[in-house]
Amino acid sequence: MAIKYEKLIPRFLEYAKQNTRSDENSTTIPSTERQTEFLKKLAEELMEIGLSDVKIRKVDSYLTAELPSNLDYDVPVLGLLSHVDTADFNSEDIKPKIVENYDGKSVIKLDEAGKYTLDPAVFASLKNYAGQTLITTSGDTLLGSDDKSGVSEIITAMEYLINHPEIKHGKIKIGFGPDEEIGTGATHFDVKDFGADFAYTVDGGPLGQLEYETFSAAGLKVHITGKDVHPSGAKGIMVNSMLIANEFQSMLPADEVPEKTEGREGFFLLTDETGTIDHTDMAYIIRDFERDGLEARKNKITEIVKALNDKYGADTVKIDMKDQYYNMYEIMKDHMEVVKIAEEAMKNLNIEPDEAPVRGGTDGSTISFMGLPTPNLFAGGENMHGRFEYVSEEAMEKAVDVVLEIIKLNSQKK
Ligand SMILES: [Zn+2]
C-alpha cells in the first residue's frame, strides 16, 4: 500500500529513538537537558521545511513556528500542539520494531526471547489492526508514540501544505512543548505570544479520539507525625504514625478508587506512602468530572484531618492540597464550534469520532483555561507509557489527514 506521507514514518522512528524522558524531581524548565537537545533539532528541521518565525521561547521552552496564510481573506488562526517528553519509563536505547501487515490475531514477540509479548488475548485493541503495519517496542523501553506521533504528524502536515501551495489555508501556529508527562510544561505556556484563536493538542490515543472533557484534579500530600518510644514503656505514650495513616485511608470511601470506577465516576488514589513510627508521608491524587464534586472530595479530606487531629492532638496530621487542573469542558462548552470542526473533519474522512470523557488531563485542559480552547485529537498510539506501547502507520496517516481536513474546513470560514 502506498504511503501517502513519505516522511511520516521515518520521521517518527528517528524521533522515537531519541531519549526525551522528563523528570518530575527536576526543578529546571525543561526538566531534562535531553528535551532541549531534541527541541533544537526539531527547530532546525522546521526551518529546513520552510516554516516561518521558528523559535524556542525562553519563557516556557516551547518550540513555536508559523505557516503564514495563503488566503486573501482572514480566518481564525489555528494552533497545533504536542509534547516532546516521554513518560516515566525506561527510554534508553529505544529500538522501534516494525510488524508489517499484522493479521490481527498473532502474538507479537517484543524482545528476542519473547519474555514480553503483545497478545490479542490480553490487549484486545490489537484486533482492530488487521492488515495494518504496527510499530512496537523491543520490550525494554517505551515507544514514545506519546507524543512523538503527534510531533511527526503535525510536522508532516505542515510539510505537505508547503509542498502543495495550491491547498488554501489560513495562518497556522505550531508548538512543541516539554514536560507534559510531569504536568508542568503547559503551566508556563505563553498563550498570548502563540497567537492562535483555537487549537488542538495532537496527543490522544487510537483512531477517532476527540477529547474535550477531562477530569478536574487536585493533588494531596499528607504528613503524619507520631511519637516513637521504646516499646517496653510505650503504653499511653507511643503514637504510631503508620497506624494513623491506615486510619486516614480507611476513612475514605473504599469503592472510590481507580480500580473500581469508570466512565464519569471520580476517585481518591493513594499514589505513594513511606513511613516509620515517627513520621508517615502519603501522596494522593483526587479526581472528579464535576467541579463541585472535586470540592466535595476536598472537603471530605479536610473533615478527616479534623477528626484525626481532634483524636490525636493538633497538627498530628498536616496536609498540602492543591488544585492541578480543571475539566476542560467548563471552557469548551462555550466554544463547541472548535469540537464541531474536528467532528466534521473526521466524518468527511469516514472516521467515527470517539468523544468519551478523558479519565485524566491533557495539556489542553490547562491551555483552555488560559483562554485558548484546545481539545485533544488522536495521535494513534495504544498502551501508552510502557513497553506494550504501539502505534499503526495507518492511524498516524489518518491523524495527518484529519489535521489537513480541519485546516481545509477552517479555510472556508470566511
Ligand atoms: Zn501525551
Boltz pocket constraint, residues with backbone or C-beta under 6 A from the ligand:
constraints:
  - pocket:
      binder: B
      contacts: [[A, 83], [A, 146], [A, 147], [A, 180], [A, 203]]
      max_distance: 6.0
